[in-house]
Amino acid sequence: MTGSARPGGRDHALDRPALRHVEAVLSASQIVSWGCLYYGFAALQSAIAADTGWSSVAITGAFSLSQLVSGGVGIWVGRHLDRYGPRAVMTGASLVAVPGMATVALAPSLPWFYGGWVLVGIAMAGALYPPAFAALTHWGGGRRVQALTAVTLAGGLASTVFAPLATAVEHATDWRTAYVVLLVVAVGVTLPLHWWGLRHPWRPHVHDRATGADLGGSASVARSRPFVLLALANALTGLAVFAVVVNLVPMLLEQGMSAGLASVVLGLGGVGQFLGRLGYGRFAAATTVTARAVLVVAAVAAATAAFALAPPQAAVVITLGMLLGLARGAYTLVQATAVTDRWGPRSYGRLNAILTAPALLASAVAPFAGAALATLLGSYAAAFLVLAGVASVAALLMLGADPDRRRGAATG
């Protein structure tokens, strides 16, 4: 029924068959959750603006609000993950998605639309990568990197599957019907997966019932200098990465490329992400926790600067797009393992939620920040150079984010 944990295992790791079952469950749920809750908006936002008359800025603002809500609620989600495990949290997120996506689909006015995205943001906090990462970290033991890699590889397929699906339904009917279809798929798939697929033993994080004190030391970790530097570095990296991704096509168009070629460059970045995640295990085994964080973020900075400075030739920009995707793919796993590699798996849910909240905030404002920089500086190329500088600062901050420099190689 639940799979077996290792007897006396300190991290309550599941045996190999049970862990593979969890990987399969979370791989499927991440494809569907990311596709329906996140990438569906990217495919439908133009249709929403055309049908409703609401401005693109107002519509994008509602989506950004969902990211802010997700980051804030994620801290609460992290505490409950540590105590109760992912089954209740992720099942609850599937249920919250119902009124959220229904409100988005049926919204008669912009305030209702925003209200729907608030609920979707709550659902995102309990359904996307952070809770899945917490589950795999707790149950994966020494195989957690492989498990995380498998699930993020699957999650990377979400846009490939659901962006065309949402667009096809919208073309055949309208965007509201498309969101209803996404709602049915999301709930129909993720609700049973989360409820029946995550029934494995969970050793809760221990708190002092009398004082409420955190016996695992997560509070002191969250206040430590390495943790603060890591959170700031992640926020700056998220700002640079998402600003570049969202504004990449306008930047390439500004340089005289066709819309078709710009879309190809953007799409091939997904291939680079896949390769970055696929090779992460070997990369992690050959580097220390600090070295790999610095190298990956520095690669983001270098690729961003190269886009601004390189000649606008198809072969060059396609190569740069794949290199940036490679760095982004590796960075997803750098983030996923950041807490465990430095402080171990204990209190992962809470610490990871605190760590990722600033990055979610940064990713929410990134599209506006990138466009604003381009307007202020007179070109997207100049904006990309500034964003490369932001990522370079993040790489430097990563140098100070090791709680014990003497430790050498990472534990993950």
Secondary structure in CASP SS format (residue, H / E / C, confidence):
PFRMAT SS
TARGET T0000
AUTHOR 0000-0000-0000
METHOD secondary structure of the structure
MODEL  1
M C 1.00
T C 1.00
G C 1.00
S C 1.00
A E 1.00
R C 1.00
P C 1.00
G C 1.00
G C 1.00
R C 1.00
D C 1.00
H C 1.00
A C 1.00
L E 1.00
D C 1.00
R H 1.00
P H 1.00
A H 1.00
L H 1.00
R H 1.00
H H 1.00
V H 1.00
E H 1.00
A H 1.00
V H 1.00
L H 1.00
S H 1.00
A H 1.00
S H 1.00
Q H 1.00
I H 1.00
V H 1.00
S H 1.00
W H 1.00
G H 1.00
C H 1.00
L H 1.00
Y H 1.00
Y H 1.00
G H 1.00
F H 1.00
A H 1.00
A H 1.00
L H 1.00
Q H 1.00
S H 1.00
A H 1.00
I H 1.00
A H 1.00
A H 1.00
D H 1.00
T H 1.00
G C 1.00
W C 1.00
S C 1.00
S H 1.00
V H 1.00
A H 1.00
I H 1.00
T H 1.00
G H 1.00
A H 1.00
F H 1.00
S H 1.00
L H 1.00
S H 1.00
Q H 1.00
L H 1.00
V H 1.00
S H 1.00
G H 1.00
G H 1.00
V H 1.00
G H 1.00
I H 1.00
W H 1.00
V H 1.00
G H 1.00
R H 1.00
H H 1.00
L H 1.00
D H 1.00
R H 1.00
Y H 1.00
G C 1.00
P H 1.00
R H 1.00
A H 1.00
V H 1.00
M H 1.00
T H 1.00
G H 1.00
A H 1.00
S H 1.00
L H 1.00
V H 1.00
A H 1.00
V H 1.00
P H 1.00
G H 1.00
M H 1.00
A H 1.00
T H 1.00
V H 1.00
A H 1.00
L H 1.00
A C 1.00
P C 1.00
S C 1.00
L H 1.00
P H 1.00
W H 1.00
F H 1.00
Y H 1.00
G H 1.00
G H 1.00
W H 1.00
V H 1.00
L H 1.00
V H 1.00
G H 1.00
I H 1.00
A H 1.00
M H 1.00
A H 1.00
G H 1.00
A H 1.00
L C 1.00
Y H 1.00
P H 1.00
P H 1.00
A H 1.00
F H 1.00
A H 1.00
A H 1.00
L H 1.00
T H 1.00
H H 1.00
W H 1.00
G H 1.00
G H 1.00
G H 1.00
R H 1.00
R H 1.00
V H 1.00
Q H 1.00
A H 1.00
L H 1.00
T H 1.00
A H 1.00
V H 1.00
T H 1.00
L H 1.00
A H 1.00
G H 1.00
G C 1.00
L C 1.00
A H 1.00
S H 1.00
T H 1.00
V H 1.00
F H 1.00
A H 1.00
P H 1.00
L H 1.00
A H 1.00
T H 1.00
A H 1.00
V H 1.00
E H 1.00
H H 1.00
A H 1.00
T C 1.00
D C 1.00
W H 1.00
R H 1.00
T H 1.00
A H 1.00
Y H 1.00
V H 1.00
V H 1.00
L H 1.00
L H 1.00
V H 1.00
V H 1.00
A H 1.00
V H 1.00
G H 1.00
V H 1.00
T H 1.00
L H 1.00
P H 1.00
L H 1.00
H H 1.00
W H 1.00
W H 1.00
G H 1.00
L C 1.00
R C 1.00
H C 1.00
P C 1.00
W C 1.00
R C 1.00
P C 1.00
H C 1.00
V C 1.00
H E 1.00
D C 1.00
R C 1.00
A C 1.00
T C 1.00
G C 1.00
A C 1.00
D E 1.00
L C 1.00
G C 1.00
G C 1.00
S H 1.00
A H 1.00
S H 1.00
V H 1.00
A H 1.00
R H 1.00
S C 1.00
R H 1.00
P H 1.00
F H 1.00
V H 1.00
L H 1.00
L H 1.00
A H 1.00
L H 1.00
A H 1.00
N H 1.00
A H 1.00
L H 1.00
T H 1.00
G H 1.00
L H 1.00
A H 1.00
V H 1.00
F H 1.00
A H 1.00
V H 1.00
V H 1.00
V H 1.00
N H 1.00
L H 1.00
V H 1.00
P H 1.00
M H 1.00
L H 1.00
L H 1.00
E H 1.00
Q C 1.00
G C 1.00
M C 1.00
S C 1.00
A H 1.00
G H 1.00
L H 1.00
A H 1.00
S H 1.00
V H 1.00
V H 1.00
L H 1.00
G H 1.00
L H 1.00
G H 1.00
G H 1.00
V H 1.00
G H 1.00
Q H 1.00
F H 1.00
L H 1.00
G H 1.00
R H 1.00
L H 1.00
G C 1.00
Y H 1.00
G H 1.00
R H 1.00
F H 1.00
A H 1.00
A H 1.00
A C 1.00
T C 1.00
T E 1.00
V H 1.00
T H 1.00
A H 1.00
R H 1.00
A H 1.00
V H 1.00
L H 1.00
V H 1.00
V H 1.00
A H 1.00
A H 1.00
V H 1.00
A H 1.00
A H 1.00
A H 1.00
T H 1.00
A H 1.00
A H 1.00
F H 1.00
A H 1.00
L H 1.00
A C 1.00
P C 1.00
P C 1.00
Q C 1.00
A H 1.00
A H 1.00
V H 1.00
V H 1.00
I H 1.00
T H 1.00
L H 1.00
G H 1.00
M H 1.00
L H 1.00
L H 1.00
G H 1.00
L H 1.00
A H 1.00
R H 1.00
G H 1.00
A H 1.00
Y H 1.00
T H 1.00
L H 1.00
V H 1.00
Q H 1.00
A H 1.00
T C 1.00
A H 1.00
V H 1.00
T H 1.00
D H 1.00
R H 1.00
W H 1.00
G C 1.00
P C 1.00
R C 1.00
S C 1.00
Y H 1.00
G H 1.00
R H 1.00
L H 1.00
N H 1.00
A H 1.00
I H 1.00
L H 1.00
T H 1.00
A H 1.00
P H 1.00
A H 1.00
L H 1.00
L H 1.00
A H 1.00
S H 1.00
A H 1.00
V H 1.00
A H 1.00
P H 1.00
F H 1.00
A H 1.00
G H 1.00
A H 1.00
A H 1.00
L H 1.00
A H 1.00
T H 1.00
L H 1.00
L H 1.00
G C 1.00
S C 1.00
Y H 1.00
A H 1.00
A H 1.00
A H 1.00
F H 1.00
L H 1.00
V H 1.00
L H 1.00
A H 1.00
G H 1.00
V H 1.00
A H 1.00
S H 1.00
V H 1.00
A H 1.00
A H 1.00
L H 1.00
L H 1.00
M H 1.00
L H 1.00
G C 1.00
A C 1.00
D C 1.00
P C 1.00
D C 1.00
R H 1.00
R H 1.00
R H 1.00
G C 1.00
A E 1.00
A C 1.00
T C 1.00
G C 1.00
END
